[in-house]
Amino acid sequence: MHNYDIGRLKISLEFRDLETDRGLSIHVFGPVDGSIEEILRFDCFENKPHYHTAFSYRKNPLVPIVHADPFGWAIEKLRTDLKELLRDASAEEIDRSELANWDTSLDKVETTGRQIVADV
């Protein structure tokens, strides 16, 4: 797993090979009611890409990702809609000062993710 700490958020990347699908997963951990939880997970799978909000603590339905490049879509979603995603996951609001390096960090996450997939 590849990990990135960005303020109170942590992003972990892993390639998952399941019986029925495979692909890169982006796990986003952050603060919820004083503890750290998996607030988002983007499963950028080959057959049925989707994402979850409040993955580890609430039974929210998965949301399909309908895009030719699910991983690129997920990175862009994190880049542009983080505040909404955190709200949907009932996570604590993250101060902009904590995210001063957010775009740079997401660039690194994207580069690493694309390399992981190329190496599989």
Secondary structure by P-SEA (a helix, b strand, c coil): cbbbbcccbbbbbbbbbcccbbbbbbbbbbbccccccccbbbccccccccccccccccbbbbbbbbcccaaaaaaaaaaccaaaaaaaacccccccccccaaaaaaaaaaaaaaaaaaac
